[in-house]
Amino acid sequence: MRTELCGEVVLSNFDPNGEGLEAEFIAGLTRRPKTLPCKFFYDERGSNLFEQICALDEYYLTRTENKILADNIAEIAALCGPRCLLVEIGSGNSNKTRLLLDHLREPVAYVPIDLSRAHLLRAADALNGDYFPLQILPVCADYNQPLRLPAPACSPERLTIFFPGSTIGNFEPSQAAAFLRRIAGWCQPGDGLLVGVDLQKQRDILHRAYNDAKGITAAFNLNLLERANHELAANFDLDQFRHHAFYNSEHGRIEMHLVSCRKQIVDLAGKQIEFDAGEQITTEYSYKYRVETFRALASAAGWKPERVWTDKDRWFSVQSFRLGK
């Protein structure tokens, strides 16, 4: 980890891409079935595309979570407590966090953690201007890898981890439990977790959310291959791959894939990767939970359930937990 002065904020940089991008692309594309980690969606272009996805009519997740937060913000802020250190995992543009910061009582600092350095710094700089003198302490990191949280100038009374957007659904359930245990290691007993969890619902609603009419989700998915072309000297022909997303009812998850339209060979970082016609690259899982199922999963990882807020249709939930002793 190194620290960098970036404008008026200090960035903790864990160099989350480095050689890992090449190694993980090669490992993922040379196994069967082929896979690529969804964390690599979020280069600068991918982050911008995801912001566009969040504004789509079909993509209910963002607006539904935002309404839940807005409708219950006084209670949520009270649970976070006074003089809180707020840590956001996968912070993106930090828009949801502004609502929290507007209502928290004397927050000590805000620590946004994100993989996209440019996106992170842009958001941190904007927050620094709008919330000065609140300390903004951005961390550029892969939150699946070991990292150390920066220490604020003043000691907080409590730490609250904010993990919105249903990103927890990108983990398989056993991985989600392991991740929740790991972030508990950042905390002390009594610290909090506020997490957005997408809920099970009708298949057609889910299908539309991941197959939008404008094709932005398809562009977001295909951007993985575009990124490999730019950063790994690959020669993917994007016209020869297509976006495919569907709901797997057996596992309770959306699956996103890139499908090879023909038999082909792609050069990537000096290696030749063979594709059969119709062969798929799995790029993302997005699990949809029942409220009680996720509460049980988090409880097994050491987090005591506090509150659950949902929208009127019970499409989405925001859930609050406290770390047990």
Contacts in CASP RR format, 6 or more apart in sequence:
PFRMAT RR
TARGET T0000
AUTHOR 0000-0000-0000
METHOD contacts of the structure
MODEL  1
MRTELCGEVVLSNFDPNGEGLEAEFIAGLTRRPKTLPCKFFYDERGSNLF
EQICALDEYYLTRTENKILADNIAEIAALCGPRCLLVEIGSGNSNKTRLL
LDHLREPVAYVPIDLSRAHLLRAADALNGDYFPLQILPVCADYNQPLRLP
APACSPERLTIFFPGSTIGNFEPSQAAAFLRRIAGWCQPGDGLLVGVDLQ
KQRDILHRAYNDAKGITAAFNLNLLERANHELAANFDLDQFRHHAFYNSE
HGRIEMHLVSCRKQIVDLAGKQIEFDAGEQITTEYSYKYRVETFRALASA
AGWKPERVWTDKDRWFSVQSFRLGK
1 12 0 8 1.000
1 13 0 8 1.000
1 14 0 8 1.000
1 147 0 8 1.000
1 148 0 8 1.000
2 12 0 8 1.000
2 13 0 8 1.000
2 15 0 8 1.000
3 10 0 8 1.000
3 11 0 8 1.000
3 12 0 8 1.000
3 13 0 8 1.000
3 150 0 8 1.000
4 10 0 8 1.000
4 11 0 8 1.000
4 13 0 8 1.000
5 11 0 8 1.000
6 121 0 8 1.000
6 124 0 8 1.000
6 125 0 8 1.000
6 138 0 8 1.000
7 125 0 8 1.000
8 125 0 8 1.000
8 128 0 8 1.000
8 129 0 8 1.000
9 121 0 8 1.000
9 124 0 8 1.000
9 125 0 8 1.000
9 128 0 8 1.000
9 136 0 8 1.000
9 137 0 8 1.000
9 138 0 8 1.000
10 137 0 8 1.000
10 138 0 8 1.000
10 150 0 8 1.000
11 117 0 8 1.000
11 120 0 8 1.000
11 121 0 8 1.000
11 124 0 8 1.000
11 138 0 8 1.000
11 139 0 8 1.000
11 140 0 8 1.000
12 137 0 8 1.000
12 138 0 8 1.000
12 139 0 8 1.000
12 140 0 8 1.000
12 141 0 8 1.000
12 147 0 8 1.000
12 148 0 8 1.000
12 150 0 8 1.000
13 117 0 8 1.000
13 139 0 8 1.000
13 140 0 8 1.000
13 141 0 8 1.000
14 139 0 8 1.000
14 140 0 8 1.000
14 141 0 8 1.000
14 142 0 8 1.000
14 145 0 8 1.000
14 147 0 8 1.000
15 140 0 8 1.000
16 115 0 8 1.000
16 140 0 8 1.000
16 141 0 8 1.000
16 142 0 8 1.000
16 145 0 8 1.000
17 115 0 8 1.000
21 40 0 8 1.000
21 231 0 8 1.000
21 232 0 8 1.000
22 232 0 8 1.000
22 269 0 8 1.000
24 36 0 8 1.000
24 37 0 8 1.000
24 40 0 8 1.000
25 36 0 8 1.000
25 40 0 8 1.000
25 228 0 8 1.000
25 232 0 8 1.000
25 268 0 8 1.000
25 269 0 8 1.000
26 268 0 8 1.000
26 269 0 8 1.000
26 271 0 8 1.000
28 34 0 8 1.000
28 35 0 8 1.000
28 36 0 8 1.000
29 36 0 8 1.000
29 268 0 8 1.000
29 273 0 8 1.000
29 281 0 8 1.000
30 271 0 8 1.000
30 273 0 8 1.000
33 280 0 8 1.000
33 282 0 8 1.000
34 279 0 8 1.000
34 280 0 8 1.000
34 281 0 8 1.000
34 282 0 8 1.000
35 281 0 8 1.000
35 282 0 8 1.000
35 283 0 8 1.000
36 224 0 8 1.000
36 281 0 8 1.000
36 282 0 8 1.000
36 283 0 8 1.000
38 170 0 8 1.000
38 256 0 8 1.000
38 283 0 8 1.000
38 284 0 8 1.000
38 285 0 8 1.000
39 115 0 8 1.000
39 142 0 8 1.000
39 144 0 8 1.000
40 224 0 8 1.000
40 227 0 8 1.000
41 50 0 8 1.000
41 220 0 8 1.000
41 221 0 8 1.000
41 223 0 8 1.000
41 224 0 8 1.000
41 283 0 8 1.000
41 284 0 8 1.000
42 50 0 8 1.000
42 92 0 8 1.000
42 114 0 8 1.000
42 115 0 8 1.000
42 116 0 8 1.000
42 119 0 8 1.000
43 116 0 8 1.000
43 223 0 8 1.000
43 227 0 8 1.000
43 231 0 8 1.000
44 116 0 8 1.000
44 118 0 8 1.000
44 119 0 8 1.000
45 223 0 8 1.000
45 226 0 8 1.000
45 227 0 8 1.000
46 116 0 8 1.000
46 220 0 8 1.000
46 223 0 8 1.000
47 92 0 8 1.000
47 116 0 8 1.000
47 118 0 8 1.000
47 119 0 8 1.000
48 119 0 8 1.000
49 216 0 8 1.000
49 219 0 8 1.000
49 220 0 8 1.000
49 223 0 8 1.000
50 220 0 8 1.000
51 93 0 8 1.000
52 216 0 8 1.000
53 59 0 8 1.000
53 212 0 8 1.000
53 216 0 8 1.000
53 217 0 8 1.000
53 220 0 8 1.000
54 61 0 8 1.000
54 62 0 8 1.000
55 62 0 8 1.000
56 212 0 8 1.000
56 214 0 8 1.000
56 216 0 8 1.000
58 208 0 8 1.000
58 209 0 8 1.000
58 211 0 8 1.000
58 212 0 8 1.000
58 213 0 8 1.000
59 209 0 8 1.000
59 212 0 8 1.000
59 217 0 8 1.000
60 205 0 8 1.000
60 209 0 8 1.000
60 315 0 8 1.000
60 316 0 8 1.000
61 165 0 8 1.000
61 166 0 8 1.000
61 198 0 8 1.000
61 209 0 8 1.000
61 316 0 8 1.000
62 165 0 8 1.000
64 311 0 8 1.000
64 315 0 8 1.000
64 316 0 8 1.000
65 96 0 8 1.000
65 164 0 8 1.000
65 165 0 8 1.000
65 166 0 8 1.000
65 196 0 8 1.000
65 316 0 8 1.000
65 318 0 8 1.000
66 96 0 8 1.000
66 99 0 8 1.000
67 311 0 8 1.000
68 309 0 8 1.000
68 310 0 8 1.000
68 311 0 8 1.000
68 316 0 8 1.000
68 317 0 8 1.000
68 318 0 8 1.000
69 76 0 8 1.000
69 96 0 8 1.000
69 99 0 8 1.000
69 100 0 8 1.000
69 164 0 8 1.000
69 318 0 8 1.000
70 99 0 8 1.000
71 309 0 8 1.000
72 309 0 8 1.000
72 318 0 8 1.000
73 99 0 8 1.000
73 100 0 8 1.000
73 102 0 8 1.000
73 103 0 8 1.000
74 103 0 8 1.000
75 307 0 8 1.000
76 100 0 8 1.000
76 103 0 8 1.000
76 194 0 8 1.000
76 309 0 8 1.000
76 318 0 8 1.000
76 320 0 8 1.000
77 100 0 8 1.000
77 103 0 8 1.000
77 104 0 8 1.000
77 105 0 8 1.000
79 192 0 8 1.000
79 194 0 8 1.000
79 306 0 8 1.000
79 307 0 8 1.000
79 320 0 8 1.000
80 86 0 8 1.000
80 100 0 8 1.000
80 104 0 8 1.000
80 158 0 8 1.000
80 160 0 8 1.000
80 192 0 8 1.000
80 194 0 8 1.000
81 104 0 8 1.000
81 105 0 8 1.000
81 157 0 8 1.000
81 158 0 8 1.000
81 160 0 8 1.000
82 105 0 8 1.000
82 106 0 8 1.000
82 157 0 8 1.000
83 105 0 8 1.000
83 106 0 8 1.000
83 107 0 8 1.000
83 108 0 8 1.000
83 154 0 8 1.000
83 156 0 8 1.000
83 157 0 8 1.000
83 158 0 8 1.000
84 104 0 8 1.000
84 105 0 8 1.000
84 107 0 8 1.000
84 108 0 8 1.000
84 156 0 8 1.000
84 157 0 8 1.000
84 158 0 8 1.000
84 159 0 8 1.000
84 160 0 8 1.000
85 107 0 8 1.000
85 108 0 8 1.000
85 109 0 8 1.000
85 111 0 8 1.000
85 152 0 8 1.000
85 156 0 8 1.000
85 158 0 8 1.000
85 159 0 8 1.000
85 160 0 8 1.000
86 97 0 8 1.000
86 100 0 8 1.000
86 101 0 8 1.000
86 104 0 8 1.000
86 107 0 8 1.000
86 109 0 8 1.000
86 110 0 8 1.000
86 111 0 8 1.000
86 160 0 8 1.000
86 162 0 8 1.000
87 110 0 8 1.000
87 111 0 8 1.000
87 113 0 8 1.000
87 149 0 8 1.000
87 159 0 8 1.000
87 160 0 8 1.000
87 161 0 8 1.000
87 162 0 8 1.000
87 186 0 8 1.000
88 94 0 8 1.000
88 97 0 8 1.000
88 110 0 8 1.000
88 111 0 8 1.000
88 112 0 8 1.000
88 113 0 8 1.000
88 161 0 8 1.000
88 162 0 8 1.000
88 163 0 8 1.000
88 164 0 8 1.000
89 113 0 8 1.000
89 143 0 8 1.000
89 161 0 8 1.000
89 162 0 8 1.000
89 163 0 8 1.000
89 167 0 8 1.000
89 183 0 8 1.000
90 112 0 8 1.000
90 113 0 8 1.000
90 114 0 8 1.000
90 115 0 8 1.000
90 143 0 8 1.000
90 163 0 8 1.000
90 167 0 8 1.000
91 97 0 8 1.000
91 112 0 8 1.000
91 113 0 8 1.000
91 114 0 8 1.000
91 120 0 8 1.000
91 123 0 8 1.000
91 138 0 8 1.000
92 112 0 8 1.000
92 114 0 8 1.000
92 116 0 8 1.000
92 119 0 8 1.000
92 120 0 8 1.000
92 123 0 8 1.000
93 119 0 8 1.000
93 122 0 8 1.000
93 123 0 8 1.000
94 112 0 8 1.000
94 123 0 8 1.000
94 124 0 8 1.000
94 126 0 8 1.000
94 127 0 8 1.000
96 162 0 8 1.000
96 164 0 8 1.000
96 165 0 8 1.000
97 110 0 8 1.000
97 112 0 8 1.000
97 127 0 8 1.000
97 162 0 8 1.000
98 127 0 8 1.000
98 130 0 8 1.000
100 162 0 8 1.000
101 107 0 8 1.000
101 110 0 8 1.000
101 127 0 8 1.000
101 131 0 8 1.000
101 134 0 8 1.000
107 134 0 8 1.000
108 135 0 8 1.000
108 152 0 8 1.000
108 154 0 8 1.000
108 155 0 8 1.000
108 156 0 8 1.000
108 157 0 8 1.000
109 134 0 8 1.000
109 135 0 8 1.000
109 136 0 8 1.000
109 137 0 8 1.000
109 152 0 8 1.000
109 153 0 8 1.000
109 154 0 8 1.000
109 156 0 8 1.000
110 127 0 8 1.000
110 131 0 8 1.000
110 134 0 8 1.000
110 135 0 8 1.000
110 136 0 8 1.000
110 137 0 8 1.000
111 137 0 8 1.000
111 138 0 8 1.000
111 139 0 8 1.000
111 149 0 8 1.000
111 150 0 8 1.000
112 120 0 8 1.000
112 123 0 8 1.000
112 124 0 8 1.000
112 127 0 8 1.000
112 136 0 8 1.000
112 138 0 8 1.000
112 139 0 8 1.000
113 138 0 8 1.000
113 139 0 8 1.000
113 141 0 8 1.000
113 143 0 8 1.000
113 147 0 8 1.000
114 120 0 8 1.000
114 123 0 8 1.000
114 138 0 8 1.000
114 139 0 8 1.000
114 140 0 8 1.000
114 141 0 8 1.000
115 140 0 8 1.000
115 141 0 8 1.000
115 142 0 8 1.000
115 143 0 8 1.000
117 140 0 8 1.000
120 138 0 8 1.000
120 140 0 8 1.000
121 138 0 8 1.000
123 138 0 8 1.000
124 136 0 8 1.000
124 138 0 8 1.000
127 134 0 8 1.000
127 136 0 8 1.000
128 136 0 8 1.000
135 152 0 8 1.000
135 153 0 8 1.000
137 150 0 8 1.000
137 152 0 8 1.000
139 147 0 8 1.000
139 149 0 8 1.000
139 150 0 8 1.000
141 147 0 8 1.000
144 179 0 8 1.000
149 186 0 8 1.000
158 190 0 8 1.000
158 191 0 8 1.000
158 192 0 8 1.000
159 186 0 8 1.000
159 187 0 8 1.000
159 188 0 8 1.000
159 191 0 8 1.000
159 192 0 8 1.000
160 191 0 8 1.000
160 192 0 8 1.000
160 193 0 8 1.000
160 194 0 8 1.000
161 183 0 8 1.000
161 186 0 8 1.000
161 187 0 8 1.000
161 191 0 8 1.000
161 192 0 8 1.000
161 193 0 8 1.000
161 194 0 8 1.000
161 195 0 8 1.000
162 194 0 8 1.000
162 195 0 8 1.000
163 193 0 8 1.000
163 194 0 8 1.000
163 195 0 8 1.000
163 196 0 8 1.000
164 194 0 8 1.000
164 195 0 8 1.000
164 196 0 8 1.000
164 318 0 8 1.000
165 196 0 8 1.000
165 198 0 8 1.000
166 196 0 8 1.000
166 197 0 8 1.000
166 198 0 8 1.000
166 286 0 8 1.000
166 316 0 8 1.000
168 176 0 8 1.000
168 179 0 8 1.000
168 195 0 8 1.000
168 196 0 8 1.000
168 197 0 8 1.000
168 294 0 8 1.000
169 176 0 8 1.000
169 197 0 8 1.000
169 198 0 8 1.000
169 253 0 8 1.000
169 285 0 8 1.000
169 286 0 8 1.000
169 287 0 8 1.000
169 288 0 8 1.000
169 289 0 8 1.000
170 284 0 8 1.000
170 285 0 8 1.000
170 286 0 8 1.000
170 287 0 8 1.000
171 179 0 8 1.000
171 285 0 8 1.000
171 287 0 8 1.000
172 285 0 8 1.000
172 287 0 8 1.000
173 287 0 8 1.000
173 297 0 8 1.000
176 287 0 8 1.000
176 297 0 8 1.000
177 297 0 8 1.000
177 298 0 8 1.000
177 300 0 8 1.000
177 301 0 8 1.000
178 301 0 8 1.000
180 193 0 8 1.000
180 297 0 8 1.000
180 298 0 8 1.000
180 301 0 8 1.000
180 302 0 8 1.000
180 303 0 8 1.000
181 301 0 8 1.000
181 302 0 8 1.000
183 193 0 8 1.000
184 301 0 8 1.000
184 302 0 8 1.000
184 303 0 8 1.000
184 323 0 8 1.000
187 323 0 8 1.000
188 323 0 8 1.000
189 323 0 8 1.000
189 324 0 8 1.000
189 325 0 8 1.000
190 322 0 8 1.000
190 323 0 8 1.000
190 324 0 8 1.000
190 325 0 8 1.000
191 322 0 8 1.000
191 323 0 8 1.000
192 303 0 8 1.000
192 320 0 8 1.000
192 321 0 8 1.000
192 322 0 8 1.000
192 323 0 8 1.000
193 298 0 8 1.000
193 303 0 8 1.000
193 320 0 8 1.000
193 321 0 8 1.000
193 322 0 8 1.000
193 323 0 8 1.000
194 318 0 8 1.000
194 319 0 8 1.000
194 320 0 8 1.000
194 321 0 8 1.000
195 298 0 8 1.000
195 318 0 8 1.000
195 319 0 8 1.000
195 321 0 8 1.000
196 316 0 8 1.000
196 317 0 8 1.000
196 318 0 8 1.000
196 319 0 8 1.000
197 289 0 8 1.000
197 291 0 8 1.000
197 294 0 8 1.000
197 316 0 8 1.000
197 317 0 8 1.000
197 318 0 8 1.000
197 319 0 8 1.000
198 286 0 8 1.000
198 287 0 8 1.000
198 288 0 8 1.000
198 289 0 8 1.000
198 315 0 8 1.000
198 316 0 8 1.000
198 317 0 8 1.000
199 288 0 8 1.000
199 289 0 8 1.000
199 290 0 8 1.000
199 291 0 8 1.000
199 310 0 8 1.000
199 314 0 8 1.000
199 315 0 8 1.000
199 316 0 8 1.000
199 317 0 8 1.000
200 252 0 8 1.000
200 288 0 8 1.000
200 289 0 8 1.000
200 290 0 8 1.000
201 288 0 8 1.000
201 313 0 8 1.000
201 314 0 8 1.000
201 315 0 8 1.000
203 247 0 8 1.000
203 249 0 8 1.000
205 315 0 8 1.000
206 247 0 8 1.000
206 254 0 8 1.000
206 288 0 8 1.000
207 245 0 8 1.000
207 246 0 8 1.000
207 247 0 8 1.000
209 254 0 8 1.000
210 217 0 8 1.000
210 245 0 8 1.000
210 254 0 8 1.000
210 256 0 8 1.000
210 286 0 8 1.000
211 217 0 8 1.000
211 218 0 8 1.000
211 243 0 8 1.000
211 245 0 8 1.000
215 243 0 8 1.000
217 243 0 8 1.000
217 245 0 8 1.000
218 242 0 8 1.000
218 243 0 8 1.000
221 243 0 8 1.000
221 245 0 8 1.000
221 256 0 8 1.000
221 258 0 8 1.000
221 283 0 8 1.000
221 284 0 8 1.000
222 238 0 8 1.000
222 241 0 8 1.000
222 243 0 8 1.000
222 258 0 8 1.000
224 258 0 8 1.000
224 283 0 8 1.000
225 234 0 8 1.000
225 236 0 8 1.000
225 238 0 8 1.000
225 241 0 8 1.000
225 258 0 8 1.000
226 236 0 8 1.000
226 238 0 8 1.000
228 234 0 8 1.000
228 236 0 8 1.000
228 268 0 8 1.000
229 235 0 8 1.000
229 236 0 8 1.000
232 268 0 8 1.000
232 269 0 8 1.000
233 267 0 8 1.000
233 268 0 8 1.000
233 269 0 8 1.000
233 270 0 8 1.000
234 266 0 8 1.000
234 267 0 8 1.000
234 268 0 8 1.000
234 269 0 8 1.000
235 266 0 8 1.000
235 267 0 8 1.000
235 268 0 8 1.000
236 266 0 8 1.000
236 268 0 8 1.000
237 264 0 8 1.000
239 261 0 8 1.000
240 260 0 8 1.000
240 261 0 8 1.000
240 262 0 8 1.000
240 264 0 8 1.000
241 258 0 8 1.000
241 259 0 8 1.000
241 260 0 8 1.000
241 261 0 8 1.000
242 258 0 8 1.000
242 259 0 8 1.000
242 261 0 8 1.000
243 256 0 8 1.000
243 257 0 8 1.000
243 258 0 8 1.000
243 259 0 8 1.000
244 256 0 8 1.000
244 257 0 8 1.000
244 258 0 8 1.000
244 259 0 8 1.000
244 280 0 8 1.000
245 254 0 8 1.000
245 255 0 8 1.000
245 256 0 8 1.000
245 257 0 8 1.000
246 254 0 8 1.000
246 255 0 8 1.000
247 253 0 8 1.000
247 254 0 8 1.000
247 255 0 8 1.000
248 254 0 8 1.000
248 255 0 8 1.000
251 285 0 8 1.000
251 287 0 8 1.000
252 287 0 8 1.000
252 288 0 8 1.000
253 285 0 8 1.000
253 286 0 8 1.000
253 287 0 8 1.000
253 288 0 8 1.000
254 284 0 8 1.000
254 285 0 8 1.000
254 286 0 8 1.000
254 288 0 8 1.000
255 282 0 8 1.000
255 284 0 8 1.000
255 285 0 8 1.000
256 282 0 8 1.000
256 283 0 8 1.000
256 284 0 8 1.000
256 285 0 8 1.000
256 286 0 8 1.000
257 280 0 8 1.000
257 281 0 8 1.000
257 282 0 8 1.000
257 283 0 8 1.000
258 280 0 8 1.000
258 281 0 8 1.000
258 283 0 8 1.000
259 278 0 8 1.000
259 279 0 8 1.000
259 280 0 8 1.000
259 281 0 8 1.000
260 275 0 8 1.000
260 276 0 8 1.000
260 277 0 8 1.000
260 278 0 8 1.000
260 279 0 8 1.000
260 280 0 8 1.000
260 281 0 8 1.000
261 277 0 8 1.000
261 278 0 8 1.000
262 277 0 8 1.000
263 275 0 8 1.000
263 276 0 8 1.000
263 277 0 8 1.000
264 274 0 8 1.000
264 275 0 8 1.000
265 272 0 8 1.000
265 273 0 8 1.000
265 274 0 8 1.000
265 275 0 8 1.000
266 272 0 8 1.000
266 273 0 8 1.000
266 275 0 8 1.000
267 273 0 8 1.000
289 297 0 8 1.000
291 308 0 8 1.000
291 310 0 8 1.000
291 317 0 8 1.000
291 319 0 8 1.000
294 317 0 8 1.000
294 319 0 8 1.000
295 305 0 8 1.000
295 308 0 8 1.000
295 319 0 8 1.000
298 305 0 8 1.000
298 319 0 8 1.000
298 321 0 8 1.000
299 305 0 8 1.000
302 323 0 8 1.000
302 324 0 8 1.000
303 321 0 8 1.000
303 322 0 8 1.000
303 323 0 8 1.000
303 324 0 8 1.000
304 321 0 8 1.000
304 322 0 8 1.000
304 323 0 8 1.000
304 324 0 8 1.000
305 319 0 8 1.000
305 320 0 8 1.000
305 321 0 8 1.000
306 320 0 8 1.000
306 321 0 8 1.000
306 322 0 8 1.000
307 319 0 8 1.000
307 320 0 8 1.000
308 317 0 8 1.000
308 318 0 8 1.000
308 319 0 8 1.000
308 320 0 8 1.000
309 317 0 8 1.000
309 318 0 8 1.000
309 319 0 8 1.000
310 316 0 8 1.000
310 317 0 8 1.000
310 318 0 8 1.000
END
